[in-house]
Amino acid sequence: MDDKLVSIYIMDKQYQVPASLTIMRALEYAGYKLVRGAGCRGGFCGACATVYRITGNSELHVALACQTIVQEGMRLAQIVSFPANRSHYDFASLRADGATLLSIYPELELCKGCNTCTKACPQELEVMDYVAAALRGDIGLAADKSFDCIMCGLCTARCPGELTPYNIALLARRLYGAFIAPRSRHLAKRIEEIQEGQFDPALAELESLSLDELKKRYNEREIEK
Ligand code: FES
């Protein structure tokens, strides 16, 4: 570990932490127990959205706490939950078109095209582009461009138009997956095999194993190259 220490501020209280730590590790080093705002610790779950400013500079930055190294003078606030609008709908009755997106998320039309959402995205997704695609009714493009979204909510926290890009994109991906994407024949075949009970003996055998045997089996499994 890098021995050099930097000063950071957590809820305005100053702490000295090793300069090599991520924000998440620094919070723990400072004595905080992360009950919320931490999940995978690998940049995949979006639970650790963070907003910060560097002392002496007014610019606000956003980051994932598990992926971002601390800096001298960081003033941190964790966004463990954000009150984003998430509409409820009867998914099975929906049509996969732009009118559906607009009726469920009418605020789509309020997009100012400022690109703040794209700048806020820690995944470097082109958020404004997928919002524009959603507004045009191009559900396939909106789904594709948002595919790597980890639902951290930072785009929404920063949007001056009060859109919820990540929830709009989630609906686009659901519509695309359910109604537009070509059916997977392999998946259909595998579901049929499961329903026929072809895997029941193997599952029963796994259920009968001890934890140690299961771990051994897992560690010795064949891994696809
Ligand atoms: S803890 Fe999952 S993305 Fe940071």
Residues whose N, C-alpha, C, O or C-beta is under 5 A from the ligand:
A	BS01	FES	A38 G39 C40 R41 G42 G43 F44 C45 G46 A47 C48 L64 C66
